[in-house]
Amino acid sequence: MRLFKRSQVQTATAVATPTTPPSPIHPRVLGIIHNPKVPSQGGRKLAEVLRWQNPDRLAQQYIADVQDASHGYVRYTIGEWIEVDGFPVKADGFKYTAEAYMRCWQARGGWHQPDGADYGRILSEFDIITRINDNRIDEVWLFGFPYAGYYESIMVGPDAFWCNAPPLENRQARRRFVIMGFNYERGVGEMLENLGHRAESIMQHVYRGQRGQANLWERFTRYDKTHPGQAECGNVHFAPNSVRDYDWGNPRSVPSRCNTWLHFPDLNGAPRSVNCREWGNGDIRQHHMWWLRHLPHVTGATNGISHNWWEYIIMP
């Protein structure tokens, strides 16, 4: 796999520099599915008993969507797929049984607190640090169920930073990596939302030293409610015309310069009127695909920051 090193980035000297797509990368994933059997249901797996999504199918759909959204740059491969007949252990040592979990689900209450999973135990149980250090994998996907206790994403390793969750420092790891937490009760749209929040955290970190117009991340995420008449692409929860969280189906038209980001680094295009028809009329998956496709994805750099933001998002 070709890793894109910071020193290899060529600095752009003009806004309208000709652009070319970067060479694709092929991150390798360790997928871990907690999908316990339920004895009272004839030993059927939890996902089947509760008629939830098929984790294998979700993973393949997500892989295809990320490749599409990144304009062919990110081409995930599943290096190893582990299915666990059991529940993840909580940070305080608690562990559900299948019958106890089913009682909580049917009662819609009684869930154990604190809910968070023991990530140190997950790292140890699946020998994740060794797999990272041996370059067998580049990130981890945890597939679970409601109240599994996973973060949507968490960064692990030396100099790890906030990635929609507190960083998990681990000095045995030779590089930083991300563990994603996916819920197979939900769909691919929610998986893309997890990725979107990962992107928000990482790009905010990348641009933390930039001020004013040089902070292109701040500019990319503007929406009309906070910047009247100056909307760009918005963020994961707010489309350019949103007036509240998750307001992706708003038919109100606002001026936005979102399309200029498809021509990055040339951001000189004029605004145009947009509304929810642009991003799927409220559909979570379509909005997130629309938003992710607008992320810069070409070669070159400005102020030492790559014009390919996917480089940072996938290989932090």
N, C-alpha and C positions, 0 to 999 in steps of 0.2 A: 504494500500500500504506500502511496506517495503522500508524505506529510508536507504541508505547506508551511515552510519556516518563515518567520518574520523577516529574516535577513534577505530572503529571496524576493521580497516585494519591491517592485520598481515604483519609485515615487512619481506621481503625476504632477506635471508642472503647469497644466492648463485645465480649465474646467471642461472643455470640449474635447479632451484627449480621445482618440479612437480606441474603442474597446474590443476585447476578445473574451470569449468565455474561458474560465479556468479549466484545467484538466480535472475530470471527475475523481472523487475519492471513494473508497469502498470500506467504510467503517464496519468492523465486525462486532456482533452483538452476542452477549450471553443472555438468553431468555430464560426466566425462572417463573413457572406458573404454579401458584398454590391453588389446587383444585381438588379438595379432599372428597373422599367417598363418604356417603351418608348411609350408615347401616340401616336406619329405619326406612330408607327408600330403596331397599334392595341392593345397596352398594353402588348406586349410581353416583356420578360425580355432581358436586354442588352446582356447577354451571348448568348441567342438564336438568337437575331437579327443579331449579328455579327459572329455567328457560331463559338463561342469559346468553350472551354472545359466545361464539367459539373463539378462544384466544389465538389459535393458529391463523384463522381467517382474518381476525383483527390485525395481527402483525403483518400479514401480507398486504392488506389494504393500506396500512400505514406506510409501509416501505414504498409502495407505489405512489402514494400521495406526496411523500417527502421528496422523492426523486422528481416528480412533476413540479412541485412548488419551488424547488431549488434549481429549476431549469436544467436538470440532468446532472447537477454537480454531486449530490449526495446519493450514493447507491449502497444502501445498507445490505449486509448479508448476515444471516443468522449463523454464527459460528458453532453454537451449541444450544440445545433446547432441553431444559430440565423440567419435568413435571413432578410436583410434590404432592403426595397424598397426606396433607396435613395443613396446619395453620401456622403463620409466622408468629414467633414469640414476641410479646410486647416488651417495652423497655423495662418494665418492672418484673418481668419473668412470667406474666400470665400468658396462658395459651388456651384458646377455645377448643372444645371438642365439637364434633359435627352436630351432635344433638343440642348442645348448649347454644351454638350459633343459630340453629334452626328455631329454637324457642324465642330467642331475641328477635329474629326476623319476623316471625309470625306475630309477636306481641308489639312490634315496632318500638321496642324500647328495651332497657336493661343492659345496654352495651357497656362493656368494661371501660373504665377510665383509669389511668391515661390510655389513649387509643394508640399512640405512636409505636411502631415496630422497633425492635432492637436492631439497628443497622450494623452495630459491631458484630453481633451474632451472625447476621446475614453475610457479612464480609468473610467471617471465619468459616461458617458452615459450607460455603460454596467456593472457598479458596480463591476469592475474587482478586485479591492483591497479587497473588502468584500469576494468575491468568493475565492481569494487566502488565506486570513486569516482564513476562515472557512474550509480550506482544501477540498473545493469542486472541485477545478481545480489546475493544476500544471503549465500549460502554455496556451497561447492564439495563435490561428491561424486566421489571417485576410486574407480573400480571396477578391481580387478586380481585377481591370482591369488596363491597361496602364494609367499612370498619376493619379493613386489613391493616390499617395504620401506616400506609405508605405516604410519603411526600410525592407531589406531582413530579418533582425533580429535586435532586440534591447533588452537590459537587463534592467529590472526595479526592484527597491527595494533598501533596505539598502546595502551600499557598492557595488552597481552595478558598473560594469566596461565595457570597450569597448567590444562590441559584434557585430562587423561589422557596428556599429553605436555608436554615443555618448551615454554614460550611462544616464538613466533616474532615478535620485535619487527620492525615494518616501519613506519617513520615516513612513508612515502609514502602509506600507506593512511589514509583519513580516519576510519575507524571499525574496530572489531574485528569479526572474522568467524571462522567455524569451517570447517576443511576436514575432511571425514569420509573415512575410508579403509575401503572395503568389499571383501570377498573373495568373488568369484562362484563359488568352489568350495563355499562354505557357503550357508546359507539366510537367510530374513528374521529368524529368531530371533537369529542372530548379529549382524545389522544392528541389531536392537533392543538387543542387549547393548552395542554401541558407543555408541548413544544413551544408554543407562542410565549408562554410565561418564562420558559427557559431562555428564549431569545431576548425578551425584555430585560431580564436580570443581567445576562452576559453583555449585551450591547450598552446598557447603562454603565457597566463597569469599564468597558472599552473606552467610552467617551467621558469618563469621569474627570479627566484633566482638561477637557475642552470647554471653552466658554463662548457665549454669544453664537454668532452664525457658524463658528467652527464646530459647534456641537450638532452634527447632522442627525444624531439619534433623537435629540430633543425636537428637532424640526420634523423628522419623519413621523413622529407620534402625535403631532398636533391634530386636534379636532375642533369643530366649530364652537362647541360649548365653552371651551377654555380659551380659544383663539378665534373670536368671531371674524368671519371673512378670510381667515388664514389657514383653513384646514388643509392637512396633507393626507396621510394615510391612517391616522388614528392609532389606537393600540388594540390589544386582543379583546378587551371588553367594550371599547368605544369605537364604532365606525366614524368616519368623518362627520356624519350628521347626527350621531347619537346624543340623546339628552339624559340618559341614565345607563347604568350597567346592563350589558347584554342586549342593548337596544339595536339589534342588527336588522330589524324589519321596519325601520322608520321610513315612510315615504317622503318625508320632508326633503326638499332639494336645497343644497348649500354649495357655494363655490369651493372647489378643492383643487389642489395641484398634485393629486395622487398620481396621475399618469406620468408626470415628469420623472418619477422614480424608476419607471421602466426604461428610461434613457440615461440613467446614472453613469458617469458623474455630471452630465449636462442637466442642470436643474433649472434652466432658463425658460421652460415652457410656461404658457399662460394657464391660469385656473379655468376650470369648466364646471358646469352644474352637474352634481351627482346626487343620487339617492340610493335606496336599498336595492334597486334593480341591478346595480353594479356588482353586488356581492351576495346575491342569492335570496333576496327578499326575506331575510330572517333565518335562513338555514345555517346552523352553526358550522357545519363542515365547509360549505361554500364560502362563508365569510372568512374563515381562517385560511383557506387556500388562497383566496383573493389577497389577503393581507400578507401572507408569506411570500407570494409570488412577487410582491413589490419590493422586497428586500434587495438591496444592491447585490449583484452576483457576477461581477466582471473583474478582470485583472487590473493591476495598478494600485496606487495608494495616494492619499492626500494627508499631509501632516503626520506621516508615519502610520496611518491607519488604512488597512486594506480596503479596496473597493468591493471585496467579496466578503460580505458580513457572515455568510454561511461558514467561512473558515473558522471564525471565532465560536459560533454557535455550536458547531459539531465537534471541533477539536479545541477546547478551551485551554 
